[in-house]
């Protein structure tokens, strides 16, 4: 795997943020939101 400079938003038209939606008790960010200006195929990875 290669790390891409610029991370998940390196490709033009992608935006991302992290938010605290209450899953973690200490108020840390626990949900990532990734958006594309255009239609895009997606996949998810979930951890416990």
Secondary structure, 3 states (H helix, E strand, C coil): CCCCCCHHHCCCCEEEEEECCCCCCCCCCCEEEEEECCCCCCCCCCCC
